Amino acid sequence: MPEMVDFAAINKAALEALPLVLSIVAPGGHTEGAEYVALNPTRLDRRKGSFKVNTRTGRWADFATGERGGDVVSLCAYVWRIGQRASALRLSQMLKGHPRG
């Protein structure tokens, strides 16, 4: 039987460690108010501005393509091109060494 995944706990830990997560999945961005603005790492994005992550909630969107999600697990699933469960497990492993993870 597959291991149970506590999505809420993983999302909470990932949100607390969001600067680390963003440095891995969308490096080179900057913060504008409550938004992290970066190039979309999944396409040949040329200018920052359309791909944003809310640093308080983890919600993200690419306003150029219409793709969006409601949390850090979905952001990582999108960037890593894997399913939600696999993304949650990968994030969990990544955050184990982080002081807040």
Biopython code that builds the backbone (N, CA, C, O; Angstrom):
import numpy as np
from Bio.PDB.StructureBuilder import StructureBuilder

atoms = [
    (1, "MET", "N", (0.849, -1.174, 0.000)),
    (1, "MET", "CA", (0.000, 0.000, 0.000)),
    (1, "MET", "C", (0.898, 1.241, 0.000)),
    (1, "MET", "O", (1.893, 1.279, 0.724)),
    (2, "PRO", "N", (0.553, 2.266, -0.813)),
    (2, "PRO", "CA", (1.390, 3.471, -0.883)),
    (2, "PRO", "C", (1.407, 4.239, 0.438)),
    (2, "PRO", "O", (0.440, 4.248, 1.199)),
    (3, "GLU", "N", (2.524, 4.868, 0.667)),
    (3, "GLU", "CA", (2.715, 5.701, 1.858)),
    (3, "GLU", "C", (1.716, 6.864, 1.833)),
    (3, "GLU", "O", (1.491, 7.473, 0.787)),
    (4, "MET", "N", (1.122, 7.166, 2.989)),
    (4, "MET", "CA", (0.206, 8.307, 3.103)),
    (4, "MET", "C", (1.034, 9.597, 3.002)),
    (4, "MET", "O", (2.156, 9.672, 3.503)),
    (5, "VAL", "N", (0.464, 10.586, 2.357)),
    (5, "VAL", "CA", (1.145, 11.861, 2.176)),
    (5, "VAL", "C", (0.317, 12.948, 2.855)),
    (5, "VAL", "O", (-0.854, 13.139, 2.527)),
    (6, "ASP", "N", (0.923, 13.649, 3.790)),
    (6, "ASP", "CA", (0.251, 14.750, 4.486)),
    (6, "ASP", "C", (0.528, 16.036, 3.713)),
    (6, "ASP", "O", (1.461, 16.778, 4.022)),
    (7, "PHE", "N", (-0.305, 16.281, 2.703)),
    (7, "PHE", "CA", (-0.100, 17.446, 1.839)),
    (7, "PHE", "C", (-0.115, 18.751, 2.624)),
    (7, "PHE", "O", (0.693, 19.642, 2.360)),
    (8, "ALA", "N", (-1.025, 18.872, 3.584)),
    (8, "ALA", "CA", (-1.130, 20.117, 4.358)),
    (8, "ALA", "C", (0.158, 20.392, 5.123)),
    (8, "ALA", "O", (0.647, 21.522, 5.127)),
    (9, "ALA", "N", (0.712, 19.372, 5.770)),
    (9, "ALA", "CA", (1.945, 19.552, 6.548)),
    (9, "ALA", "C", (3.129, 19.872, 5.632)),
    (9, "ALA", "O", (3.970, 20.707, 5.964)),
    (10, "ILE", "N", (3.188, 19.208, 4.486)),
    (10, "ILE", "CA", (4.294, 19.459, 3.551)),
    (10, "ILE", "C", (4.192, 20.863, 2.973)),
    (10, "ILE", "O", (5.194, 21.569, 2.857)),
    (11, "ASN", "N", (2.974, 21.266, 2.612)),
    (11, "ASN", "CA", (2.795, 22.632, 2.106)),
    (11, "ASN", "C", (3.159, 23.667, 3.159)),
    (11, "ASN", "O", (3.779, 24.685, 2.848)),
    (12, "LYS", "N", (2.775, 23.409, 4.407)),
    (12, "LYS", "CA", (3.100, 24.349, 5.495)),
    (12, "LYS", "C", (4.616, 24.481, 5.648)),
    (12, "LYS", "O", (5.139, 25.592, 5.740)),
    (13, "ALA", "N", (5.316, 23.352, 5.676)),
    (13, "ALA", "CA", (6.774, 23.374, 5.812)),
    (13, "ALA", "C", (7.424, 24.055, 4.606)),
    (13, "ALA", "O", (8.384, 24.811, 4.756)),
    (14, "ALA", "N", (6.897, 23.785, 3.417)),
    (14, "ALA", "CA", (7.460, 24.386, 2.204)),
    (14, "ALA", "C", (7.223, 25.892, 2.183)),
    (14, "ALA", "O", (8.078, 26.651, 1.728)),
    (15, "LEU", "N", (6.075, 26.319, 2.670)),
    (15, "LEU", "CA", (5.792, 27.754, 2.714)),
    (15, "LEU", "C", (6.720, 28.456, 3.705)),
    (15, "LEU", "O", (7.165, 29.576, 3.455)),
    (16, "GLU", "N", (7.010, 27.796, 4.828)),
    (16, "GLU", "CA", (7.938, 28.360, 5.812)),
    (16, "GLU", "C", (9.360, 28.439, 5.259)),
    (16, "GLU", "O", (10.147, 29.293, 5.666)),
    (17, "ALA", "N", (9.678, 27.547, 4.333)),
    (17, "ALA", "CA", (11.013, 27.523, 3.724)),
    (17, "ALA", "C", (10.968, 28.031, 2.280)),
    (17, "ALA", "O", (11.814, 27.663, 1.465)),
    (18, "LEU", "N", (9.982, 28.873, 1.966)),
    (18, "LEU", "CA", (9.763, 29.282, 0.584)),
    (18, "LEU", "C", (10.977, 29.926, -0.081)),
    (18, "LEU", "O", (11.225, 29.637, -1.252)),
    (19, "PRO", "N", (11.742, 30.773, 0.588)),
    (19, "PRO", "CA", (12.925, 31.322, -0.094)),
    (19, "PRO", "C", (13.868, 30.227, -0.608)),
    (19, "PRO", "O", (14.401, 30.341, -1.712)),
    (20, "LEU", "N", (14.076, 29.185, 0.174)),
    (20, "LEU", "CA", (14.908, 28.060, -0.255)),
    (20, "LEU", "C", (14.280, 27.355, -1.446)),
    (20, "LEU", "O", (14.950, 27.097, -2.446)),
    (21, "VAL", "N", (12.988, 27.043, -1.339)),
    (21, "VAL", "CA", (12.296, 26.336, -2.415)),
    (21, "VAL", "C", (12.361, 27.143, -3.709)),
    (21, "VAL", "O", (12.668, 26.595, -4.768)),
    (22, "LEU", "N", (12.076, 28.432, -3.629)),
    (22, "LEU", "CA", (12.096, 29.273, -4.827)),
    (22, "LEU", "C", (13.485, 29.384, -5.426)),
    (22, "LEU", "O", (13.629, 29.461, -6.646)),
    (23, "SER", "N", (14.512, 29.393, -4.583)),
    (23, "SER", "CA", (15.882, 29.461, -5.101)),
    (23, "SER", "C", (16.226, 28.214, -5.914)),
    (23, "SER", "O", (17.121, 28.246, -6.759)),
    (24, "ILE", "N", (15.513, 27.120, -5.655)),
    (24, "ILE", "CA", (15.751, 25.865, -6.372)),
    (24, "ILE", "C", (14.867, 25.762, -7.609)),
    (24, "ILE", "O", (15.350, 25.419, -8.688)),
    (25, "VAL", "N", (13.570, 26.058, -7.463)),
    (25, "VAL", "CA", (12.637, 25.831, -8.581)),
    (25, "VAL", "C", (12.508, 27.019, -9.530)),
    (25, "VAL", "O", (12.141, 26.841, -10.691)),
    (26, "ALA", "N", (12.802, 28.222, -9.054)),
    (26, "ALA", "CA", (12.698, 29.416, -9.907)),
    (26, "ALA", "C", (13.789, 30.412, -9.519)),
    (26, "ALA", "O", (13.490, 31.509, -9.048)),
    (27, "PRO", "N", (15.045, 30.033, -9.717)),
    (27, "PRO", "CA", (16.153, 30.890, -9.272)),
    (27, "PRO", "C", (16.212, 32.212, -10.030)),
    (27, "PRO", "O", (15.723, 32.338, -11.153)),
    (28, "GLY", "N", (16.825, 33.184, -9.376)),
    (28, "GLY", "CA", (17.084, 34.458, -10.031)),
    (28, "GLY", "C", (15.950, 35.457, -9.979)),
    (28, "GLY", "O", (16.011, 36.503, -10.625)),
    (29, "GLY", "N", (14.921, 35.149, -9.222)),
    (29, "GLY", "CA", (13.804, 36.077, -9.119)),
    (29, "GLY", "C", (14.043, 37.145, -8.073)),
    (29, "GLY", "O", (15.092, 37.198, -7.431)),
    (30, "HIS", "N", (13.037, 37.997, -7.918)),
    (30, "HIS", "CA", (13.107, 39.041, -6.897)),
    (30, "HIS", "C", (11.707, 39.235, -6.317)),
    (30, "HIS", "O", (10.712, 38.794, -6.893)),
    (31, "THR", "N", (11.653, 39.898, -5.177)),
    (31, "THR", "CA", (10.385, 40.110, -4.492)),
    (31, "THR", "C", (9.868, 41.518, -4.779)),
    (31, "THR", "O", (10.608, 42.499, -4.710)),
    (32, "GLU", "N", (8.598, 41.585, -5.097)),
    (32, "GLU", "CA", (7.876, 42.850, -5.259)),
    (32, "GLU", "C", (6.664, 42.767, -4.340)),
    (32, "GLU", "O", (5.669, 42.122, -4.672)),
    (33, "GLY", "N", (6.749, 43.421, -3.185)),
    (33, "GLY", "CA", (5.673, 43.298, -2.202)),
    (33, "GLY", "C", (5.569, 41.864, -1.726)),
    (33, "GLY", "O", (6.541, 41.314, -1.207)),
    (34, "ALA", "N", (4.416, 41.251, -1.892)),
    (34, "ALA", "CA", (4.201, 39.866, -1.471)),
    (34, "ALA", "C", (4.369, 38.878, -2.623)),
    (34, "ALA", "O", (3.996, 37.711, -2.500)),
    (35, "GLU", "N", (4.928, 39.342, -3.739)),
    (35, "GLU", "CA", (5.083, 38.484, -4.912)),
    (35, "GLU", "C", (6.552, 38.230, -5.217)),
    (35, "GLU", "O", (7.377, 39.143, -5.192)),
    (36, "TYR", "N", (6.857, 36.972, -5.506)),
    (36, "TYR", "CA", (8.170, 36.608, -6.012)),
    (36, "TYR", "C", (8.021, 36.564, -7.527)),
    (36, "TYR", "O", (7.178, 35.834, -8.049)),
    (37, "VAL", "N", (8.832, 37.340, -8.232)),
    (37, "VAL", "CA", (8.736, 37.467, -9.679)),
    (37, "VAL", "C", (9.992, 36.856, -10.295)),
    (37, "VAL", "O", (11.113, 37.243, -9.961)),
    (38, "ALA", "N", (9.789, 35.894, -11.203)),
    (38, "ALA", "CA", (10.923, 35.203, -11.800)),
    (38, "ALA", "C", (10.605, 34.840, -13.244)),
    (38, "ALA", "O", (9.466, 34.968, -13.695)),
    (39, "LEU", "N", (11.613, 34.391, -13.951)),
    (39, "LEU", "CA", (11.381, 33.801, -15.264)),
    (39, "LEU", "C", (10.724, 32.443, -15.048)),
    (39, "LEU", "O", (11.052, 31.738, -14.094)),
    (40, "ASN", "N", (9.812, 32.080, -15.918)),
    (40, "ASN", "CA", (9.188, 30.761, -15.811)),
    (40, "ASN", "C", (10.224, 29.717, -16.230)),
    (40, "ASN", "O", (10.682, 29.730, -17.372)),
    (41, "PRO", "N", (10.598, 28.814, -15.320)),
    (41, "PRO", "CA", (11.643, 27.842, -15.637)),
    (41, "PRO", "C", (11.192, 26.731, -16.588)),
    (41, "PRO", "O", (12.011, 25.912, -17.003)),
    (42, "THR", "N", (9.910, 26.690, -16.938)),
    (42, "THR", "CA", (9.422, 25.612, -17.805)),
    (42, "THR", "C", (9.336, 26.014, -19.279)),
    (42, "THR", "O", (8.994, 25.193, -20.130)),
    (43, "ARG", "N", (9.641, 27.260, -19.572)),
    (43, "ARG", "CA", (9.574, 27.713, -20.960)),
    (43, "ARG", "C", (10.658, 28.759, -21.210)),
    (43, "ARG", "O", (11.326, 29.199, -20.275)),
    (44, "LEU", "N", (10.826, 29.144, -22.438)),
    (44, "LEU", "CA", (11.842, 30.137, -22.790)),
    (44, "LEU", "C", (11.308, 31.532, -22.497)),
    (44, "LEU", "O", (10.979, 32.299, -23.402)),
    (45, "ASP", "N", (11.234, 31.831, -21.235)),
    (45, "ASP", "CA", (10.754, 33.128, -20.766)),
    (45, "ASP", "C", (11.896, 34.128, -20.896)),
    (45, "ASP", "O", (13.021, 33.840, -20.487)),
    (46, "ARG", "N", (11.618, 35.291, -21.457)),
    (46, "ARG", "CA", (12.682, 36.277, -21.682)),
    (46, "ARG", "C", (12.674, 37.424, -20.694)),
    (46, "ARG", "O", (13.712, 38.027, -20.423)),
    (47, "ARG", "N", (11.481, 37.730, -20.148)),
    (47, "ARG", "CA", (11.380, 38.860, -19.225)),
    (47, "ARG", "C", (10.609, 38.452, -17.987)),
    (47, "ARG", "O", (9.600, 37.752, -18.070)),
    (48, "LYS", "N", (11.089, 38.893, -16.847)),
    (48, "LYS", "CA", (10.381, 38.657, -15.594)),
    (48, "LYS", "C", (9.117, 39.514, -15.584)),
    (48, "LYS", "O", (9.094, 40.631, -16.102)),
    (49, "GLY", "N", (8.084, 38.966, -14.989)),
    (49, "GLY", "CA", (6.856, 39.734, -14.855)),
    (49, "GLY", "C", (5.604, 38.901, -14.963)),
    (49, "GLY", "O", (4.618, 39.181, -14.282)),
    (50, "SER", "N", (5.618, 37.881, -15.804)),
    (50, "SER", "CA", (4.397, 37.099, -15.966)),
    (50, "SER", "C", (4.323, 35.909, -15.010)),
    (50, "SER", "O", (3.229, 35.412, -14.742)),
    (51, "PHE", "N", (5.451, 35.445, -14.494)),
    (51, "PHE", "CA", (5.478, 34.290, -13.603)),
    (51, "PHE", "C", (5.689, 34.783, -12.169)),
    (51, "PHE", "O", (6.733, 35.346, -11.841)),
    (52, "LYS", "N", (4.678, 34.561, -11.321)),
    (52, "LYS", "CA", (4.740, 35.087, -9.954)),
    (52, "LYS", "C", (4.272, 34.050, -8.941)),
    (52, "LYS", "O", (3.425, 33.204, -9.228)),
    (53, "VAL", "N", (4.851, 34.144, -7.748)),
    (53, "VAL", "CA", (4.469, 33.300, -6.625)),
    (53, "VAL", "C", (4.154, 34.209, -5.446)),
    (53, "VAL", "O", (4.955, 35.075, -5.096)),
    (54, "ASN", "N", (2.994, 34.016, -4.836)),
    (54, "ASN", "CA", (2.641, 34.791, -3.648)),
    (54, "ASN", "C", (3.427, 34.204, -2.481)),
    (54, "ASN", "O", (3.289, 33.023, -2.162)),
    (55, "THR", "N", (4.253, 35.035, -1.844)),
    (55, "THR", "CA", (5.130, 34.544, -0.780)),
    (55, "THR", "C", (4.394, 34.294, 0.529)),
    (55, "THR", "O", (4.958, 33.688, 1.440)),
    (56, "ARG", "N", (3.160, 34.741, 0.641)),
    (56, "ARG", "CA", (2.380, 34.491, 1.856)),
    (56, "ARG", "C", (1.552, 33.216, 1.759)),
    (56, "ARG", "O", (1.354, 32.516, 2.752)),
    (57, "THR", "N", (1.067, 32.920, 0.547)),
    (57, "THR", "CA", (0.147, 31.792, 0.381)),
    (57, "THR", "C", (0.715, 30.631, -0.416)),
    (57, "THR", "O", (0.243, 29.501, -0.292)),
    (58, "GLY", "N", (1.726, 30.901, -1.236)),
    (58, "GLY", "CA", (2.267, 29.875, -2.118)),
    (58, "GLY", "C", (1.523, 29.762, -3.441)),
    (58, "GLY", "O", (1.931, 28.994, -4.313)),
    (59, "ARG", "N", (0.439, 30.515, -3.605)),
    (59, "ARG", "CA", (-0.266, 30.504, -4.889)),
    (59, "ARG", "C", (0.663, 31.062, -5.960)),
    (59, "ARG", "O", (1.453, 31.972, -5.706)),
    (60, "TRP", "N", (0.553, 30.500, -7.163)),
    (60, "TRP", "CA", (1.440, 30.909, -8.238)),
    (60, "TRP", "C", (0.664, 30.974, -9.550)),
    (60, "TRP", "O", (-0.392, 30.358, -9.696)),
    (61, "ALA", "N", (1.203, 31.722, -10.489)),
    (61, "ALA", "CA", (0.568, 31.820, -11.797)),
    (61, "ALA", "C", (1.576, 32.276, -12.839)),
    (61, "ALA", "O", (2.501, 33.039, -12.558)),
    (62, "ASP", "N", (1.365, 31.786, -14.040)),
    (62, "ASP", "CA", (2.047, 32.321, -15.207)),
    (62, "ASP", "C", (0.960, 33.039, -15.998)),
    (62, "ASP", "O", (0.152, 32.404, -16.676)),
    (63, "PHE", "N", (0.944, 34.345, -15.910)),
    (63, "PHE", "CA", (-0.100, 35.139, -16.524)),
    (63, "PHE", "C", (0.004, 35.156, -18.044)),
    (63, "PHE", "O", (-0.942, 35.563, -18.719)),
    (64, "ALA", "N", (1.130, 34.725, -18.590)),
    (64, "ALA", "CA", (1.283, 34.656, -20.043)),
    (64, "ALA", "C", (0.629, 33.398, -20.616)),
    (64, "ALA", "O", (0.142, 33.406, -21.747)),
    (65, "THR", "N", (0.620, 32.313, -19.827)),
    (65, "THR", "CA", (0.080, 31.047, -20.329)),
    (65, "THR", "C", (-1.241, 30.660, -19.676)),
    (65, "THR", "O", (-1.968, 29.814, -20.195)),
    (66, "GLY", "N", (-1.553, 31.276, -18.541)),
    (66, "GLY", "CA", (-2.778, 30.934, -17.822)),
    (66, "GLY", "C", (-2.613, 29.778, -16.845)),
    (66, "GLY", "O", (-3.570, 29.403, -16.168)),
    (67, "GLU", "N", (-1.430, 29.216, -16.762)),
    (67, "GLU", "CA", (-1.198, 28.117, -15.827)),
    (67, "GLU", "C", (-1.081, 28.695, -14.424)),
    (67, "GLU", "O", (-0.492, 29.757, -14.223)),
    (68, "ARG", "N", (-1.656, 27.975, -13.447)),
    (68, "ARG", "CA", (-1.646, 28.465, -12.072)),
    (68, "ARG", "C", (-1.887, 27.318, -11.104)),
    (68, "ARG", "O", (-2.331, 26.232, -11.478)),
    (69, "GLY", "N", (-1.572, 27.607, -9.826)),
    (69, "GLY", "CA", (-1.799, 26.619, -8.782)),
    (69, "GLY", "C", (-1.953, 27.295, -7.436)),
    (69, "GLY", "O", (-1.668, 28.482, -7.279)),
    (70, "GLY", "N", (-2.409, 26.518, -6.470)),
    (70, "GLY", "CA", (-2.765, 27.094, -5.186)),
    (70, "GLY", "C", (-1.793, 26.883, -4.054)),
    (70, "GLY", "O", (-2.037, 27.351, -2.942)),
    (71, "ASP", "N", (-0.678, 26.181, -4.305)),
    (71, "ASP", "CA", (0.239, 25.925, -3.197)),
    (71, "ASP", "C", (1.625, 25.554, -3.717)),
    (71, "ASP", "O", (1.852, 25.455, -4.923)),
    (72, "VAL", "N", (2.538, 25.353, -2.778)),
    (72, "VAL", "CA", (3.934, 25.081, -3.137)),
    (72, "VAL", "C", (4.095, 23.699, -3.757)),
    (72, "VAL", "O", (4.918, 23.518, -4.655)),
    (73, "VAL", "N", (3.316, 22.717, -3.287)),
    (73, "VAL", "CA", (3.393, 21.377, -3.880)),
    (73, "VAL", "C", (3.028, 21.440, -5.358)),
    (73, "VAL", "O", (3.701, 20.828, -6.188)),
    (74, "SER", "N", (1.969, 22.174, -5.695)),
    (74, "SER", "CA", (1.566, 22.259, -7.106)),
    (74, "SER", "C", (2.591, 23.039, -7.923)),
    (74, "SER", "O", (2.815, 22.724, -9.092)),
    (75, "LEU", "N", (3.216, 24.051, -7.324)),
    (75, "LEU", "CA", (4.271, 24.794, -8.011)),
    (75, "LEU", "C", (5.422, 23.858, -8.375)),
    (75, "LEU", "O", (5.891, 23.849, -9.513)),
    (76, "CYS", "N", (5.864, 23.080, -7.408)),
    (76, "CYS", "CA", (6.983, 22.168, -7.663)),
    (76, "CYS", "C", (6.594, 21.076, -8.656)),
    (76, "CYS", "O", (7.404, 20.692, -9.500)),
    (77, "ALA", "N", (5.369, 20.576, -8.566)),
    (77, "ALA", "CA", (4.897, 19.571, -9.527)),
    (77, "ALA", "C", (4.941, 20.148, -10.941)),
    (77, "ALA", "O", (5.351, 19.470, -11.883)),
    (78, "TYR", "N", (4.520, 21.386, -11.079)),
    (78, "TYR", "CA", (4.522, 22.061, -12.376)),
    (78, "TYR", "C", (5.947, 22.222, -12.905)),
    (78, "TYR", "O", (6.230, 21.867, -14.049)),
    (79, "VAL", "N", (6.839, 22.755, -12.079)),
    (79, "VAL", "CA", (8.211, 23.006, -12.515)),
    (79, "VAL", "C", (8.955, 21.701, -12.777)),
    (79, "VAL", "O", (9.670, 21.578, -13.772)),
    (80, "TRP", "N", (8.786, 20.730, -11.885)),
    (80, "TRP", "CA", (9.498, 19.457, -12.029)),
    (80, "TRP", "C", (8.812, 18.511, -13.011)),
    (80, "TRP", "O", (9.363, 17.470, -13.369)),
    (81, "ARG", "N", (7.608, 18.881, -13.440)),
    (81, "ARG", "CA", (6.837, 18.070, -14.396)),
    (81, "ARG", "C", (6.581, 16.660, -13.866)),
    (81, "ARG", "O", (6.806, 15.659, -14.547)),
    (82, "ILE", "N", (6.101, 16.625, -12.622)),
    (82, "ILE", "CA", (5.746, 15.368, -11.973)),
    (82, "ILE", "C", (4.376, 15.536, -11.317)),
    (82, "ILE", "O", (3.841, 16.644, -11.277)),
    (83, "GLY", "N", (3.816, 14.460, -10.810)),
    (83, "GLY", "CA", (2.522, 14.512, -10.153)),
    (83, "GLY", "C", (2.587, 15.164, -8.774)),
    (83, "GLY", "O", (3.661, 15.366, -8.208)),
    (84, "GLN", "N", (1.407, 15.484, -8.256)),
    (84, "GLN", "CA", (1.308, 16.135, -6.949)),
    (84, "GLN", "C", (1.920, 15.272, -5.836)),
    (84, "GLN", "O", (2.668, 15.778, -4.999)),
    (85, "ARG", "N", (1.606, 13.989, -5.828)),
    (85, "ARG", "CA", (2.126, 13.099, -4.785)),
    (85, "ARG", "C", (3.654, 13.033, -4.838)),
    (85, "ARG", "O", (4.326, 13.158, -3.815)),
    (86, "ALA", "N", (4.190, 12.835, -6.040)),
    (86, "ALA", "CA", (5.642, 12.766, -6.200)),
    (86, "ALA", "C", (6.288, 14.093, -5.794)),
    (86, "ALA", "O", (7.359, 14.115, -5.188)),
    (87, "SER", "N", (5.629, 15.182, -6.131)),
    (87, "SER", "CA", (6.151, 16.503, -5.756)),
    (87, "SER", "C", (6.180, 16.662, -4.239)),
    (87, "SER", "O", (7.168, 17.137, -3.680)),
    (88, "ALA", "N", (5.096, 16.265, -3.574)),
    (88, "ALA", "CA", (5.036, 16.374, -2.112)),
    (88, "ALA", "C", (6.132, 15.543, -1.458)),
    (88, "ALA", "O", (6.787, 16.002, -0.522)),
    (89, "LEU", "N", (6.332, 14.332, -1.943)),
    (89, "LEU", "CA", (7.368, 13.469, -1.365)),
    (89, "LEU", "C", (8.768, 14.035, -1.611)),
    (89, "LEU", "O", (9.625, 13.994, -0.728)),
    (90, "ARG", "N", (8.989, 14.557, -2.806)),
    (90, "ARG", "CA", (10.298, 15.156, -3.118)),
    (90, "ARG", "C", (10.545, 16.394, -2.262)),
    (90, "ARG", "O", (11.643, 16.577, -1.737)),
    (91, "LEU", "N", (9.532, 17.240, -2.119)),
    (91, "LEU", "CA", (9.657, 18.425, -1.260)),
    (91, "LEU", "C", (9.946, 18.025, 0.178)),
    (91, "LEU", "O", (10.806, 18.615, 0.832)),
    (92, "SER", "N", (9.234, 17.031, 0.664)),
    (92, "SER", "CA", (9.422, 16.559, 2.033)),
    (92, "SER", "C", (10.870, 16.129, 2.258)),
    (92, "SER", "O", (11.476, 16.483, 3.269)),
    (93, "GLN", "N", (11.418, 15.371, 1.322)),
    (93, "GLN", "CA", (12.809, 14.934, 1.430)),
    (93, "GLN", "C", (13.765, 16.124, 1.385)),
    (93, "GLN", "O", (14.738, 16.186, 2.136)),
    (94, "MET", "N", (13.470, 17.062, 0.494)),
    (94, "MET", "CA", (14.330, 18.238, 0.346)),
    (94, "MET", "C", (14.341, 19.087, 1.619)),
    (94, "MET", "O", (15.372, 19.656, 1.978)),
    (95, "LEU", "N", (13.203, 19.171, 2.296)),
    (95, "LEU", "CA", (13.080, 20.033, 3.464)),
    (95, "LEU", "C", (13.537, 19.375, 4.761)),
    (95, "LEU", "O", (13.660, 20.052, 5.782)),
    (96, "LYS", "N", (13.789, 18.072, 4.740)),
    (96, "LYS", "CA", (14.215, 17.381, 5.964)),
    (96, "LYS", "C", (15.491, 17.969, 6.554)),
    (96, "LYS", "O", (15.654, 17.993, 7.774)),
    (97, "GLY", "N", (16.383, 18.437, 5.714)),
    (97, "GLY", "CA", (17.624, 19.024, 6.206)),
    (97, "GLY", "C", (17.520, 20.500, 6.529)),
    (97, "GLY", "O", (18.466, 21.099, 7.040)),
    (98, "HIS", "N", (16.371, 21.086, 6.232)),
    (98, "HIS", "CA", (16.175, 22.514, 6.479)),
    (98, "HIS", "C", (15.696, 22.714, 7.916)),
    (98, "HIS", "O", (14.886, 21.923, 8.400)),
    (99, "PRO", "N", (16.174, 23.749, 8.611)),
    (99, "PRO", "CA", (15.820, 23.954, 10.025)),
    (99, "PRO", "C", (14.319, 23.988, 10.305)),
    (99, "PRO", "O", (13.888, 23.592, 11.387)),
    (100, "ARG", "N", (13.513, 24.457, 9.341)),
    (100, "ARG", "CA", (12.076, 24.534, 9.575)),
    (100, "ARG", "C", (11.333, 23.335, 9.029)),
    (100, "ARG", "O", (10.137, 23.191, 9.281)),
    (101, "GLY", "N", (12.018, 22.455, 8.276)),
    (101, "GLY", "CA", (11.350, 21.340, 7.620)),
    (101, "GLY", "C", (11.101, 20.166, 8.498)),
    (101, "GLY", "O", (10.542, 19.166, 8.047)),
]
sb = StructureBuilder()
sb.init_structure("model")
sb.init_model(0)
sb.init_chain("A")
sb.init_seg("    ")
for serial, (resi, resn, name, xyz) in enumerate(atoms, 1):
    if name == "N":
        sb.init_residue(resn, " ", resi, " ")
    sb.init_atom(name, np.array(xyz, "f"), 0.0, 1.0, " ", f" {name:<3s}", serial, name[0])
structure = sb.get_structure()
